[in-house]
């Protein structure tokens, strides 16, 4: 049986040195505590201020309204960015073909991603949203890869 199997301390070339305590120092035994106010008092003032400051920092989500279907949005993107006959045109054609097989939640997500592209808004964060969606939904990676390639083609 080895020292490791017996549970004995082993010394080796890759071991960290043991901390050496000098005679004058003792390990700290006191725990630090957070002082929030007098005992027995509710600390509502600080929590109210913290909530107000968080609300002022957190931006409201941007609501984009677009009543078009994903297919209409894809065709608009193709015409706006002049993708016909290029790699982007084939990507759009692939996505339009796949639309018939997608379920409604996938179509809604696709439309959510396409709406800012049609509006010519900056596409910052769209690829991150697509990656998160691919990780959470099985089967989405087949068409999400084309969507990422479309975003790459437009940004160039």
Secondary structure by P-SEA (a helix, b strand, c coil): cccccccccccccccccccccccccccccbbbbbbcccccccaaaaaaaaaaaaaaaccccbbbbbcccaaaaaaaaaaaacccccaaaaaaaaaaaacccccaaaaaaaaaaaccccccccccaaaaaaaaaaaacccaaaaaaaaaaaaaaaac
